[in-house]
Amino acid sequence: MASDYDYFVQQIKTNTGIDLSQYKEAQMLRRLTTLREKRGFKDFKAYSHAINGDAALLDEFLDRMTINVSEFYRNYQRWEVLERRILPDLLKKKKPLKIWSAACSTGEEPYTLAILLDRYAKGTSYTIHATDLDQRVLETAMVGKYNERALKEMPAAIKSAYFNQDGSVFQIKDELKQHIQFKQHNLLADAYDTNYDLIICRNVLIYFTEEAKADIYHKFSNSLAHNSYLFVGSTEQIFNPNVYGLGAVDTFFYQKQKTD
Ligand SMILES: C[S@@+](CC[C@H](N)C(=O)[O-])C[C@H]1O[C@@H](n2cnc3c(N)ncnc32)[C@H](O)[C@@H]1O
């Protein structure tokens, strides 16, 4: 017999298209149990019925399950590797560059990349597809307003060059926005575009089951052009990249192998 939580998982899938069974169960169950209890529902069945008819409860659930934390230049040293080792190689290639920032949350990651490209390859033609499951974070990303905390890794000179400051709010300059297309995309359910020169997907795969992760690595590999790169999060090292047609070029950077 399906458990109370399994019932909830099924209902959420039917009503939102989000498949919680592909997220690590212990972690997700813990997060959602705390929220359910806080709202006073005795079990997941009652909670899922309530969520169905209440947009605010659904919003709160989405907020809890997606975990949207991000920041500019998150794990600074990795961006240095991107700048020194990966970008020079990419810039030798055909242009314009086609880049995907998957699970981009509130936009810090695609904007960091746009800053890097502006600083080290000004005038390069490129497009960044910046996607996330959560439409609400994408709206924040499009507005491009951040607080000091999101910018804590950013050197002061970069901050003043690319943001307009109004009190404690930092507004990203419009010139960086023009290269970025924000769009909703579910990594577990939607089709993947192809021919990317670089895919950045950081700090989301840790929440998925091993099966879901493996499936996503295969899809990323199929989405990459030959010799192009995948950049993953600092706890998301791939231990068997060859299985996916990828080779490790640096810690947390993988290159699509030639298949001919
Ligand atoms: C912790 S944030 C990572 C943000 C950014 N990549 C970084 O490393 O700073 C995780 C993001 O993954 C998104 N997410 C969760 N499940 C997803 C899915 N199935 N498809 C696409 N994005 C998803 C969440 O909405 C959230 O914005």
The ligand as a Gaussian input file, in Angstrom:
#p B3LYP/6-31G(d) Opt

LIG

0 1
 C       20.511000      25.980000      -4.622000
 S       19.844000      26.674000      -6.092000
 C       21.259000      26.746000      -7.130000
 C       21.416000      28.086000      -7.803000
 C       22.709000      28.273000      -8.594000
 N       22.848000      27.271000      -9.627000
 C       23.920000      28.251000      -7.685000
 O       24.656000      27.271000      -7.667000
 O       24.121000      29.215000      -6.950000
 C       18.910000      25.306000      -6.729000
 C       17.911000      25.711000      -7.814000
 O       17.454000      24.530000      -8.468000
 C       16.119000      24.732000      -8.858000
 N       15.486000      23.436000      -9.134000
 C       15.041000      22.497000      -8.258000
 N       14.515000      21.446000      -8.914000
 C       14.637000      21.724000     -10.242000
 C       14.284000      21.030000     -11.432000
 N       13.662000      19.834000     -11.362000
 N       14.544000      21.609000     -12.632000
 C       15.160000      22.827000     -12.701000
 N       15.521000      23.536000     -11.610000
 C       15.268000      22.990000     -10.389000
 C       15.512000      25.470000      -7.680000
 O       14.326000      26.158000      -8.044000
 C       16.658000      26.405000      -7.276000
 O       16.514000      27.675000      -7.841000

